[in-house]
Amino acid sequence: MVENILFTGGIGLLLLALAGFVLLLNEQRVQRERARNEHHQALNLPDGELVYENNSGQGELISSDVYPITGKPTYVMQLADGRLVPIEVKQTPCKTMAPPAHDTLQIAADCLILEDYDATLPPTHGILRYPDREFIVDYTPALRKKVIKRLEEMTLCSEQYPPALQKQKATKCRTCLFQPICPVGQGAVKK
């Protein structure tokens, strides 16, 4: 009789402990989701799931399996329909009514990379965010073709045929693969 009471009491305590453990796991999940939603709202991102973040510069490189290109967009959102949207956050204001061509090309390059992650739903646009304004850049076939053409031009560069640049920021030259063979890069980076 005492053994039955102890066994029933033990089972009851076990069930109580299991219920407490399940409640604890659920509370942790709810807190993580709340923190993620608060982070998302603080960043003022479009609706969708934040699937990539490189706001701190610590994000991993994303790359294309088809084209010789890698990148680190600031954010990548996955919309409700499954499409990926790259978002580039710039630190300096945009003083023009349209984004600079090099920024547009950068967001298009991010879209080209993201095509590899879901070929059935390629990106349709990207977002360029400046401190003073935001632009939605449509990822058109013409813009895609322009990025691919630029990549082809870059693969043809060599010591005999350096990149067609006249000037560049030294910080960009330091990380450029063509810096050792580029007369602009060699002049921008002091040894």
C-alpha positions, 0 to 999 in steps of 0.5 A: 500500500505504501509502495503504491502511494510512493509510486503514485506520488513519484509519478505525480512529481515526475509529471509536475517536473515535466510540465514545469520543464515544458513551460520553461522551454515555452517561456524561453521561446516566447522571450526569444520571439519577443526580442526578435520582434523588438529588434526587427521593429527597432531596425524599421525593417519591412514585414517579413523574417530577418534571415541575415544580418551584417549590421555589425560587420561580423556577418558571413560572406554570402556568395554565388555558385554561378557567378564569381561574386560574394557580398555582405548586405546589411540585412536580408529579409524573407517576405511572406511569399518566400522572396529574399530582399537585400537591404543596404544601409549607408552611413552618409546621406544621399544628396540626389533624388536617385541613388548613386549608380554604384549603390544601385549596382551593389544592391543588384549584385546582392540580388544576383547572389540571392538568386542562388538561394532560391532560384524559383523565387528570385528577388524582385527588388532591393532596398537602399537606406540612407540616413535621410531617405530610402530607395526601392531598387527594382531588380530588372533584367536590364540591371541584372545584365549590367551586373553580369557584364561588370563581373565579366569585365572584372574577370578580364583584368590582369596586369596588362589590362588593369581595371578601368578606374581613375581614382578610388578610396584607399579603404576600398583598394586595401580589400580589393582583389585587384589591388596588386595589379591595379595602378590606381590601387597601388597608388592609393595604398601606401606601402 
